[in-house]
Amino acid sequence: MKKIVSGFLALFALLILANCSTQKTTTSTMIEREWMLVEFHDFSKEVMVANKANMNLTHVKSTSKFSAKMGCNNMFGTAIFGKNGTVKFSEVGSTMMFCDQAMELEAAFGKALPTMTKYKTEGHYLILSDNNGNAMKFLAADWD
């Protein structure tokens, strides 16, 4: 009887272990979210927070489209993230309203974004960089 119970417990434990798996987080899952710009050129974090500078990549996997806002105009375009850490931003455009406070940040961001060719994620951060060492750092908007 003891062998039957031990055998049953061993079989039960084996079945439970066989059904356990780790959840894989794919690159696209990590990237597909809203991001707040926190480091870019010589702009202070306070300026970026005050302008609510952000980029929305929630639909980049299904549509390759992104949107961004640096305080005034809506920016948009195509973003393709490769599995090997490459990124390509193209067809970047924006609305054309004039806003005194945000124009410098918007112009710099709009000019720099198409030059970004690499990306990496570090914890809750997304870092975009170009071939010259220039970078943009974003913080996941859903991170507490």
N, C-alpha and C positions, 0 to 999 in steps of 0.2 A: 504494500500500500504506500509506503514511504517513497519508493521509486516512482510510482505513478504520479504522486503529488509533485515530486521534484521534477520529473519529466514535463508535467503540465506547466509548472512555473517557468521552467527553462524555455519551453515553446512559447509561452505567453510573452516573456521578456524579449525573445527573438523577434516575434511579430511586432511588438511595440517599437523596437529599435529599427526594424526594416521600414517602418512607416515614417520615421523621423527624417527630415531633410532640412537643409539650410535654405533660407530664402536668398536667392541671388538678386542683387540690385544691378541692373544693367546700366550702362552709361547713359542711354537715352532716358531712363527713369530718373536718374540723378540730375540730368540737365533739364528735363521737362518740368519747369516750375517758373515762378516769378522770381526775379533777382533784383536786389537793390544795389545800385552802384555805390561803392564805399571808398575806392581809391582810383584816381585817374589824374594823370599829369600833375599840375600844381594846384588843382582845385581842392579846397578843404572839404572835409567830411560834412561840416556844418552846411556848406553851400549845397552839397548833393542831397542831404537830408531835407533841407528847406525846400528844394525844388522837387522832392520826391522822385529823384532820378532812378529809373528802373527799366528793366528789359523783361518782356514776357516771352518765355520759350515753351509755354504749356502745350502748344500744338506743333512743335517743330518736327516731331517724328512723323506725324501723319500728313502734314501739309508743307513742311520745310519753311514755314512762314514765322516771322517773329515780329514783335512790335516793341516800341520803346518810347519813353517819354522822359525828357530831361528838364521839365518844368513848364513847358508851354505847348510846343507842337507835338503832334503824334508822328512818330517815326515808324517805318515799316520796311520789310524786305524779305529776302530769302536767306536762310542759314542752313548749312549742311555740316553736321558734325560727324566726322569719321571715327571709326573705332580705334584708330591709331593716334589720337590726340590732335588731329588736324581739323580745322574749321574753315569754312568759306562763307563770307557774307557778301551778298550781291543784290542788285536791284534795290539799293537803299534809297529811300525817298522820305519826304515828310510834308506835312501841311506847311503853309507859309504865313502864319500869323506873326506879328511882331510883339515880343514881350521883353521889356527892358531888362528884367533880372536874369533871364535864363538864356539869352541869345549866345553869350560867349561859350557856356557849357555845351549847348546844343550844337553849335558850329564845330567845336573841337571834337565832340563825340561823333558827329556825322562824318567828319573827315577821317577820323582814326579807325572807326569800326570796319570799313572794307579792307583795311590793311592787316587786320588781325588774322593770323594763319594757324595759331596753335591754341589749344585749351587744355586745362587740367582742373580737376576738382580736388580740393583739400578740405576735408570735413564738410562744413556748410558753406564753403566758398567756391566760386567759379572764377578762374583766372584766365583771361584771354590775353594773348601776347602776339607781337609781330616778330619779324626776323631781325629787328634792330634793338630788341630788348625793351621796347615800350610795352606797357601792360595796363589792363583794366581789371579791377578786382570787384567782384560782386558777392553779396551775402544773400543766401536764400531767404526770401521774404517770409516763408512759413516757419522759419527757425525762431524759437523763443530764446 
